[in-house]
């Protein structure tokens, strides 16, 4: 499992300006770049409702924002990364996921689902014992409050498949 992958461990109140996290290392166990918001599930200002799939908290990545975490892994071993993500505005949103040497861009389809968005699974095979997991919003939206909502991030080592007889 990933430390603070469900974002329930909150930033210090002094590191929040309303919902915006202030400071690169203010979100426990994560490094942030750009405008990252710490979101509570439920009704939001402006009439939107965010369904948070795990617990009561999630993060929203603003324009060109990212969160990342260094993880200990076994080189050459297959891992599954799972997470929940949804759009927060009607316009198209993309979430870029990377664990070197791989990077993928996922178009987010769900907008305001009642159960907190879609669950994604992404496989990767790291080439070193420390890997940097990064979620990045590559978009430049007209509304800076738009951006992917992310929660329930987990990693699991997968067993190699057994040979068939």
PyMOL commands that set and color helices and strands:
alter all, ss='L'
color gray80, all
select helices_A, chain A and resi 13-15
alter helices_A, ss='H'
color red, helices_A
select strands_A, chain A and resi 16-17+20-21+31-33+36-40+42-43+49-50+57-61+66-72+78-86+93-99+102-108+118-125+130-136+149-157
alter strands_A, ss='S'
color yellow, strands_A
deselect
rebuild
show_as cartoon
